[in-house]
């Protein structure tokens, strides 16, 4: 999943799909990327379970999937809190050494 999110365009696609379901053409109008490139990005996001598509007549609409994104956000939050605790302990240690 992280490899799929290593690209800024894919992050922007997820942001846009979080606002509304869209087609690849809709996304290409909003981003400085060709429709073909958007389709490849969507395929990568779909392969890791962050996006799904639905055929509506001849159109294909994509949507971001909230559950995997929420799970990822929760895991990243846990990691961030751990780093914050470590940095706080390091700051406290540095302050205690300068007080002596």
Secondary structure as GFF3:
##gff-version 3
##sequence-region A 1 100
A	DSSP	alpha_helix	8	19	.	.	.	ID=ss1
A	DSSP	alpha_helix	24	30	.	.	.	ID=ss2
A	DSSP	alpha_helix	35	47	.	.	.	ID=ss3
A	DSSP	beta_strand	51	56	.	.	.	ID=ss4
A	DSSP	beta_strand	59	64	.	.	.	ID=ss5
A	DSSP	alpha_helix	66	99	.	.	.	ID=ss6
###
